[in-house]
């Protein structure tokens, strides 16, 4: 899955169904985001990530402006991947687009909030990774004992807030 892809599957020998669907794609009406996702989830973040100074340098903004721009938009979960519950979020201010780190880290703490390219994301569990870390949340994004285990799903909306 991805935020710019669509998987269509047809029974063997029924490929004409895919052709018909492809003809209709430009006319498909998508449901209203609020109907699909409900209210946005608020994610409080301590903006003290070890890469925040580097992100500020790369963007030409000061750290306070990076935080202001990161907390301003409402984000949408494009898809989950990389590790269970890892949300790839779209809606990032283009001024905050930064490359992945040249050298990934072998361990990033759960709850770390990062930037990579035109996306922001949250590491749900401790894992390796190469995103630029700007902060951390205490919100549990993935809990195998919860139903459903992932707090967010594709189409979910969220807002970052500054943790007090």
C-alpha positions in Angstrom: 0.0 0.0 0.0 1.0 3.6 -0.6 -0.4 7.0 -0.7 -0.1 7.2 -4.4 -1.0 3.6 -5.4 -4.0 1.5 -5.8 -4.1 -2.3 -6.0 -6.8 -3.9 -8.1 -7.2 -7.6 -8.1 -9.4 -9.7 -10.5 -10.1 -13.3 -10.9 -8.0 -15.1 -13.5 -9.6 -14.6 -16.9 -11.6 -11.5 -15.8 -9.1 -8.8 -16.6 -11.7 -6.9 -18.6 -13.2 -5.9 -15.2 -10.0 -4.0 -14.5 -10.2 -2.3 -17.9 -13.7 -1.2 -17.1 -12.8 0.1 -13.7 -9.8 2.0 -15.1 -12.1 3.8 -17.5 -14.2 4.9 -14.5 -11.4 6.0 -12.2 -11.4 9.7 -13.2 -15.1 9.8 -12.3 -15.0 8.0 -8.9 -16.2 10.1 -6.0 -14.4 9.8 -2.8 -16.2 9.9 0.5 -15.8 12.9 2.7 -12.7 12.6 5.0 -14.7 13.2 8.2 -17.0 10.3 7.3 -14.1 7.9 6.9 -11.7 9.1 9.6 -13.8 10.9 12.3 -12.3 13.6 14.4 -8.5 14.2 14.3 -6.4 12.5 16.9 -4.2 14.9 18.9 -0.6 13.8 19.4 1.3 15.8 22.0 5.0 16.1 21.2 8.1 17.2 23.1 10.0 19.0 20.4 13.5 18.2 21.6 14.6 15.7 19.0 18.3 15.3 18.4 18.0 16.3 14.7 15.9 19.5 15.3 18.9 21.8 15.0 19.9 20.0 11.7 16.3 20.3 10.4 16.4 24.0 11.2 19.7 24.4 9.4 18.5 22.4 6.3 15.3 24.4 6.1 16.8 27.8 6.9 14.2 28.2 9.7 14.9 28.5 13.4 13.8 25.6 15.7 10.7 27.5 16.9 9.5 28.0 13.4 10.1 24.4 12.5 7.9 23.4 15.5 5.2 26.0 14.6 5.1 24.8 11.0 5.0 21.1 12.1 2.1 21.7 14.5 0.1 23.9 12.1 -1.4 21.4 9.5 -3.8 18.6 9.9 -2.2 15.4 8.7 -3.7 12.3 7.0 -2.4 8.8 7.4 -1.5 7.8 3.9 -0.7 4.2 4.9 0.9 2.1 7.6 4.2 0.4 7.0 7.8 -0.2 7.8 6.8 -1.6 11.3 3.4 -2.3 12.7 1.5 0.9 13.3 4.1 3.2 11.7 2.0 6.0 10.1 3.3 7.7 7.0 1.6 11.1 7.2 0.9 13.5 4.4 0.1 17.2 4.7 3.6 18.4 5.7 4.4 22.0 5.1 6.8 21.9 2.0 9.2 24.2 3.9 9.9 21.2 6.2 10.9 18.8 3.5 14.3 17.4 4.4 16.2 14.3 3.2 16.6 11.2 5.3 19.8 11.0 7.3 22.9 9.9 5.4 23.5 7.2 8.0 20.5 5.6 9.6 20.5 4.9 13.3 20.4 1.4 14.6 17.9 2.2 17.3 15.3 4.9 17.5 13.1 5.1 20.6 9.3 4.4 20.4 7.3 7.6 20.0 10.0 9.4 18.0 8.6 11.9 15.5 10.6 12.4 12.4 10.7 14.0 8.9 11.8 12.5 5.6 11.1 14.0 2.2 7.6 15.3 2.1 6.3 13.2 5.0 6.3 13.1 8.8 5.9 9.9 10.8 6.0 8.4 14.3 8.0 5.4 15.2 5.5 3.2 17.1 8.2 0.8 18.5 12.0 1.0 19.0 13.5 0.2 15.6 16.3 1.3 13.3 15.5 4.3 11.0 16.9 7.1 9.0 14.3 9.9 9.5 15.4 13.3 10.9 14.1 13.2 14.6 12.4 16.4 15.8 10.6 15.2 18.9 8.9 12.5 20.8 5.4 11.5 22.0 4.3 9.4 24.9 1.2 8.2 22.9 1.2 4.5 22.3 0.7 4.0 18.6 0.8 0.2 18.5 -0.3 -2.2 21.3 -0.9 -5.9 20.3 -3.3 -6.2 23.3 -5.5 -3.4 22.1 -8.4 -3.8 19.6 -7.4 -2.7 17.0 -3.7 -2.8 17.8 -2.8 0.3 15.8 -4.1 3.6 17.1 -4.2 5.0 13.5 -5.4 3.6 10.2 -5.1 4.7 6.6 -7.3 7.8 6.3 -7.0 8.7 10.0 -6.4 12.4 10.6 -4.2 13.9 13.3 -2.8 17.1 14.7 0.5 17.5 16.5 0.5 19.7 19.6 3.3 20.9 21.8 3.4 18.8 24.9 3.3 20.8 28.1 
